[in-house]
């Protein structure tokens, strides 16, 4: 299954606003999106659920692995990687 | 149904109840039939739509009026509303467990809160509050409960609540609330003070009233006797209409006292001033014949600004308004008395356990000059527009007064350097409300231009009674011998030091206490404006000789009850009509 592992670099991690941006972006795609923190692949959460993403409690310096499955999975992963890594959730 | 409580603000009012329960997720646990599942899902969807509209509207308003960060909370709530782990789970529960929609929402929300509670990180763990907030909106929309927010009411109501916080009342629509009835509180709790400030009848300490009244019930508040009647019979209703008009007549007659001096029968005058909680009360100052503002509380400005402290200019405008309105009379401005039950969450201060004795008032200000200096500057600037005195709350030792005066001097130097005018001779006084200050009043008197006794807190600290604790509120006794001795001591010390001394606690407006305060020789009594005519009547019914005698006799008793009985009998001989509207509190 296509996936990417990315580092969370912004100051307060995956708090309310970035989590909201993530979920809104993921929701644009038909593929299913799941993420887990660090190496805890037994605790995957739905990447389109704000509650789920918040529950990860991913702070600065933690890594998240995004798994996408579906016809637009590559597009989804590209967009999400852009959001997390390049744009850093627009928090600079 | 008749409920008995404690009178908090006088008057009689008849109206419709509004049950104000901001914290409740009050749903019933019942299941629905298989055939109704689709209907229930439909109900949920409707409620979701309504909630979505509400959130969008609030988001829009806040984005334009306040800050983006604050608006962000509501856009997050909008996302939560669509969340599969929330709405998806609710739908599942309706389908599979046949729960009614409101119950399903509550269940799912509480389940999520449970999961959040095990998250280590405090910030993330705290997001459960957002889930509950959205759940609360959904439940309100499902149950057709009016979204209760006292700031936008459509018609006149009598608010029924467990309690009303300073934030609730600061943002309230004052045109539409015509009375309060609460479960907790005492005559000096914040709810009571606010009700008197707004001149609306209020009864507090009404056991379990929130489970016995619903929105829309017909309510009669007889705040003179401390009673609330719910859906009364026709004849009782008629009787109360008559009583209401009689009481309004009595109040009106008191207003004619406005222009008469507060002087005893043998010519001793005492100043009657008023305590102000919010600027809306300014009109009452002249209406009731107050000779100035003896206590101008400044907390409302801080409470009304949700996300940051008010600026120096904002404060200056507000203080200036009061000063100009009351001129040529004087305003005594008390610096920030924040903390305890007036806590404003935005400062991000640590949770202050036992906060009545915590980091509050002058201590908070001395610790955070960044808060204090702008306020001092604002007060000084206002002093250029009329007679102003400044007063520091909760001083517990002379060092605090000294430090505060140093900061005041700094503010003065800054303004002088900037060429901004202020009264260089502004009088600086101390609130005597902590027992240690009362006991070392002679030390503090040397460095203070005046005293004002804050009896509300002095009584709490001295008798070790928390006024909002329903279980022991009756132990709060203004006429307790300890209190009488303490305040007489402060009065004596002030007289000896040649400084002005007033009383600004609720005790000053109690007709049974006024003769004693008169006898102790206070220069001023400051109270809610509506109490002034009543107190003036008491003063005008006594000679100073009598007052001193009554005071001395009162000091000889061992219990508050004995003092009260004694003063009551003396009062009945001299001003029985004032007592007619008060229940003899034994």
Contacts between the chains, C-beta under 8 A, distances in Angstrom:
chain1	res1	chain2	res2	distance
A	12	B	123	7.4
A	15	B	123	6.3
A	15	B	124	7.5
A	16	B	72	7.1
A	16	B	73	7.6
A	16	B	76	5.1
A	16	B	127	6.8
A	16	B	130	7.6
A	17	B	72	5.8
A	17	B	76	7.4
A	20	B	72	8.0
A	20	B	75	6.7
A	20	B	76	5.2
A	20	B	79	5.2
A	23	B	79	6.1
A	23	B	83	8.0
A	24	B	79	6.8
A	46	B	84	6.1
A	46	B	85	6.8
A	48	B	84	6.6
A	49	B	83	5.1
A	49	B	84	5.2
A	49	B	85	4.4
A	49	B	86	8.0
A	50	B	76	7.0
A	50	B	79	4.9
A	50	B	80	5.7
A	50	B	83	5.2
A	51	B	80	6.9
A	51	B	83	5.3
A	51	B	85	4.4
A	51	B	86	6.0
A	51	B	112	6.1
A	51	B	131	6.9
A	52	B	83	8.0
A	52	B	85	5.5
A	54	B	116	8.0
A	54	B	124	5.9
A	54	B	127	5.2
A	55	B	115	6.6
A	55	B	116	6.9
A	55	B	119	6.8
A	55	B	124	7.4
A	57	B	119	5.1
A	57	B	120	6.9
A	57	B	121	4.7
A	57	B	124	4.1
A	59	B	121	6.6
